[in-house]
Amino acid sequence: MTDLINAASNEEFDSQKADGGRSIPILLEYWNALKRHIWLVVAIIAIITIAGLVITLLMTPQYTATSRIEIAREQANVTNVEGLQRDKSGAPDQEFYLTQYSLLNARSLAHRVERKLRLARKLEFFAAHGETPEGEGMLSASKSGPVSAGEMRERERQAVELLLDHIVISPLRGSALVDVNYTSASPELSLQIANAWVSEFIQQSMDRRLSSTADARVYLESRLQGLRDRLEQSERDLVNYAARQGIVRLSETQSADGRTRTTQTLASSDLEQLNRLLVQATSARTDAESRLDAARAPGSTQLALANQSLNLLRQRRAEANAEYQELLVQFEPQYPSVRASQQKVAALDRAITVEEGRIRNAYSSEYDAARQNEDTLRARVDKLLGRLDTENRSSIQYNIYQREVDTNRQLYDGLLQRYKEIGVAGVGTNNISTVDDAFSPDKPSSPRLILNMGLALLLGMALAGLAIVILENLDESVREPHQIAERLNVALLGAVPAVDDETLAEIDDPKSIMSEAYMTVRTNLSFSTNHGVPKTMALTSTSPSEGKSTSAYSLARVLGRTSGSVVLVDVDMRRPVVASRLGLDNSKGVSNYLAGDDNWESLIQAISGSNVSFVAAGPTPPSASELLSGDRLELLVQKLSGKFDHVILDSPPMLGLSDAALIANAVEGVIYVIEADRTAVRASQAAISRLRESRAHILGALLTKYRAKQSGYGYGYGYGYGYGKDHVVQKAS
């Protein structure tokens, strides 16, 4: 059996396997902790809430006046002259608005408000903030008193600090609107300061604009004077050069893209006109030459078409010739009438010849005149071309002068325009405007009773939660069954519920909650070894009064009902209690046997109404450890195990003694009893370590006095241990 004990004692217990991986949900653990400290929680919340109520009722009412303004996004500066003002067009909106909010909280603005309202001289201003002004002799708002310059500066500083402490800038999310809130004990004072803060902020912004353009105006004035002188000089140079070169410019045109410029001078204008006249003269000469060539051709009809007289003569000649031919048919050529008709035709031929010569001479004269006109115009054009060529060569320098004039004029006009714009930039439309003026508040903004009570309630709950966390972390006791496996690394045999009336009758009742709990322990013990419930076992605990003796007796009764004969041996010779509880004799017992009395059978006492026997501890020896250090205890256990099916030893607690460790080596296994919500984990760990160091086999731990309703196992334990009890009571009644 010793080998079996030693082998078993070396087995390492796996807490996670024993617990089956089960754990209480974290929220349920919080709930259980709350129930354990419910009265502390109620007390803390009540105290904090009452304190919040008292503080709220004692606070001075504060009134908040609110003025709303709109801050529009600034556009690019109106001068747009590099180096004069910083261009803000590319700055992010967030940076711009954050800058404006900082300006609204600026100390310089608070100084402006203080000076405008003369707050440093008003006692009611300091009184509204619960402050006393520096110095003595300060009178009311309508009077002035003797105050030194140093005291006045200190009061101004104090007033500015109060203003900054009580002003609140609240931007409206997603808009350009900003609320300016001021809070004090006086509604009228809050109204005045809120409106003054807004008006001074707007005025400060405009002053800043004017100040920022002053340097720019001075700079532009000096630049304008220099450019004006340069422009006048360049214009004089241009005029003088044009006069020397005889350049007279009539007009100037520029292309749509502004890249090409065309200048018309007097010479170019004359050349253009002469070119048109030359073209016309050449055309006229060509026409005259064509008519002359046509008139020179024999039998030309051009002459008849161009001259009505010639056409009439030819018509008359044709008639005369027709008449002559008719006469030749009737008469001889020598006939007088024929001869007269012939002479008439000849006279008409001569007249036609004369008229044709006259017409040809007219065409020749017209041709000569046209040719002469053309030659004259061509000569003039050639002369102007030479002049224009000279003028174009001179225009290169002229254009240089002209570009200089244009450049100077453009710079001068641009700067002059900027100078005019800067002059009115500071008085233009401001980007800050008032949306709503503040009004006198009729209700205090603080203290707010409901809000303060809610905050006090939340604070109380937070402090109560903190207190629970602290107490739970300081509490080293085992509260839940699962903590035995997690913290002590031993198997859980069972949890015995706490009962109000823990009597022998309750233990002896098979249907009682306690009997059901120990029946579970008995079942778990049957799996602790390969042969079922251990034949010999001892029960020990960390300290007295943890339910060890009660558990030993209860387990003996359960085994007596289910597993045969059982003997309960009280080996706690320092403080024997079992005999007195059972009403049995403790005059002789284990101490007698260990001292040398071999009559062990005479030590056995029967417990009436059960299959359980009892061996008392006997008289208290001078040194229990010396008696237990021998081998007689193991011999007694062997003798008893030969007579009974199970031997249960009620051993003393571990404490700082070696009794339990000596007893553990005499039995097959040890059941470690732990009282819920009492036994410190570290003490239990130290005791279990001592048992393992003594090579004792720990069967498991038994949690006693456990209140299942406050645990995560409440449903399982509460239902299992009480199942059927009400039915039995009803049936009995």
Protein Blocks (a to p, Z undefined) as FASTA:
>chain_A
ZZmmmmmmmpccdfklmnnopacdfklmmmmmmmmmmmmmmmmmmmmmmmmmmmmmmpcc
ddddddddddddddddfklpghjaccfklpcfklmmmmmmmmmmpmklmmmmmmmnomml
pmklmmmnopacedehiacfkbccdddfklmmmmmmmmmmmmmmmgccdddehiabdcdd
dddfbfklmmmmmmmmmmmmmmmmmmmmmmmmmmmmmmmmmmmmmmmmmmmmmmmmmmmm
mmmnopacfbdcddfkopaccdddfklmmmmmmmmmmmmmmmmmmmmmmmmmmmmpghia
klmmmpmklmmmmmmmmmmmmmmmmmmmmmcfklmklmmmmmmmmmmmmmmmmmmmmmmm
mmmmmmmmmmmmmmmmmmmmmmmmmmmmmmmmmmmmmmmmmmmmmmmmmmmmmmmmmmmm
mmmmmmmccfbdcfbdcdddfbdfbdcfklmmmmmmmmmmmmmmmmmmmmmmmpmcdfbf
klmmmmnopacfbdcdddfblcfklmmpmkbmklmmmmmmmmmmmmmpmnbpafbdcddd
fbehiommmmmmmmmmmmmmmnopaddddfblklccklmmnopafkbcfklmmnopablm
lmpccdehiabdcddebjadfblmlmmmmmmlmmmmmmmmmmpmbdcdddddfklafklm
mmmmmpmbdcddddehkbcfklmmmmmmmmmmnopacfbdcdehiafklpmklmmmmmmm
mgoklmmmmmmZZ
